[in-house]
Amino acid sequence: MNIAQAREFDFWIGEWDANVTGSEKLAGHSKIEIASGGCMILENWTSAGQPFTGKSMNFVDPATGKWKQVWVGSGGLNVTEFLNGEYRDGAMRFEYETLSPAGKKQFVKFHFYNISKNEVRQLHQTSEDGSVWVTTYDFTYKRKA
């Protein structure tokens, strides 16, 4: 990992209110900070209107040289790894194949668009064939003042 690569996700650092994209509906709040001596970006998520929290660890995987996110939600049942992250065309893009909960092949796109200093769009989509995509969630993060 080089220093420039380690800083590619720094645009997400800060305190944010996340709305469902295209609406004023608050999805939650997130505090994103540098951790582990600058080698990791730590997300602290709290959902709006429900007692759900989670954390993600975001780092360059030394085995692959790609970004990886490991998400753990409250209750311990929601653990997800997002793989093969690369910053390109103004976004951090995790794109990979996995198995769905039903055991079928599933394609995943999980993108963080660096819209501006004060806005990030987080879009998660899945597909069974790599052609037709279903949006799982789509949040727009607005930096807290």
C-alpha positions in Angstrom: 0.0 0.0 0.0 1.3 3.4 -0.9 0.4 6.6 1.0 -1.7 8.0 -1.9 -3.8 4.8 -2.0 -4.2 4.9 1.8 -5.8 8.4 1.5 -8.2 7.6 -1.4 -11.2 7.3 0.9 -10.5 10.3 3.1 -13.3 12.3 1.3 -15.7 10.3 3.5 -14.1 11.3 6.8 -16.4 13.6 9.0 -19.7 13.6 10.6 -22.7 13.1 8.4 -26.5 13.0 8.2 -27.6 10.4 5.6 -30.9 10.8 3.7 -32.5 8.5 1.3 -31.3 9.9 -2.0 -33.9 12.1 -3.7 -35.8 12.8 -0.4 -35.6 14.5 2.9 -36.1 11.1 4.7 -33.3 10.7 7.2 -31.8 7.2 7.1 -29.2 7.7 9.8 -26.1 9.4 11.1 -22.5 8.5 10.5 -19.2 9.5 12.0 -16.2 8.5 9.9 -12.7 8.7 11.3 -9.2 7.7 10.7 -8.0 4.8 12.9 -5.1 2.4 13.3 -2.4 5.0 12.7 -4.0 6.2 9.5 -4.2 2.7 8.0 -8.0 2.4 8.4 -11.2 4.4 8.0 -13.7 3.6 10.7 -17.4 4.2 10.2 -19.8 4.5 13.2 -23.4 4.3 11.9 -26.7 4.9 13.8 -30.0 4.4 12.0 -32.7 7.0 12.4 -35.8 6.0 14.3 -34.7 2.5 15.3 -32.1 1.1 17.6 -29.7 -0.2 14.9 -26.0 0.6 14.9 -23.0 -0.7 13.0 -19.4 -0.2 12.3 -17.3 -0.7 9.2 -13.6 -1.0 8.9 -12.2 0.2 5.6 -8.7 -0.6 4.6 -6.4 -1.6 1.8 -6.1 -5.4 2.0 -2.4 -6.3 1.8 -3.2 -9.6 0.2 -4.9 -8.0 -2.8 -3.8 -4.4 -2.8 -7.5 -3.4 -3.1 -9.8 -1.7 -0.6 -12.0 -3.8 1.6 -14.9 -2.9 3.9 -15.9 -5.2 6.8 -19.3 -4.2 8.2 -20.7 -5.5 11.5 -24.3 -4.5 12.5 -25.8 -4.6 16.0 -27.0 -8.0 17.0 -24.0 -9.6 15.3 -26.0 -11.3 12.6 -25.3 -8.7 9.9 -21.6 -9.2 9.0 -20.7 -8.3 5.4 -17.4 -8.0 3.5 -17.3 -5.7 0.5 -14.3 -6.5 -1.7 -12.1 -5.3 -4.6 -12.5 -1.5 -3.8 -10.8 0.9 -6.2 -11.0 4.7 -6.3 -11.7 5.7 -9.9 -13.8 8.3 -11.8 -14.5 10.2 -8.6 -15.9 7.3 -6.6 -14.7 4.4 -4.3 -16.1 1.3 -6.1 -16.5 -2.1 -4.5 -17.4 -4.6 -7.2 -17.4 -8.4 -6.8 -19.2 -11.7 -7.1 -20.5 -13.5 -4.1 -23.3 -15.9 -3.1 -26.8 -14.6 -2.1 -28.4 -15.8 1.2 -30.2 -18.4 -1.0 -26.8 -19.7 -2.3 -27.1 -18.3 -5.8 -24.4 -16.3 -7.6 -24.8 -12.6 -7.0 -23.0 -9.6 -8.4 -22.5 -6.6 -6.1 -21.7 -2.9 -6.7 -21.2 -0.7 -3.7 -20.2 2.8 -4.7 -19.3 5.9 -2.7 -19.5 9.0 -5.0 -17.4 11.9 -4.0 -19.9 14.6 -5.0 -18.3 17.5 -3.2 -16.6 18.4 0.1 -19.9 18.3 1.8 -21.8 15.5 0.0 -21.2 11.8 -0.6 -23.6 9.4 -2.3 -23.6 5.8 -1.2 -25.3 3.3 -3.6 -25.6 -0.4 -3.1 -26.9 -2.6 -5.9 -27.1 -6.4 -6.6 -27.7 -8.4 -9.7 -28.2 -12.1 -10.6 -26.9 -11.7 -14.1 -24.6 -8.6 -14.1 -27.1 -6.8 -16.5 -30.2 -6.0 -14.5 -29.4 -4.2 -11.2 -31.6 -3.9 -8.1 -30.9 -1.0 -5.7 -30.7 -2.2 -2.1 -30.1 1.2 -0.7 -29.2 4.7 -1.9 -28.1 7.3 0.6 -26.9 10.9 0.2 -24.6 12.0 3.0 -24.6 15.6 3.9 -21.7 16.9 6.1 -22.9 18.2 9.5 -22.1 21.9 10.1 
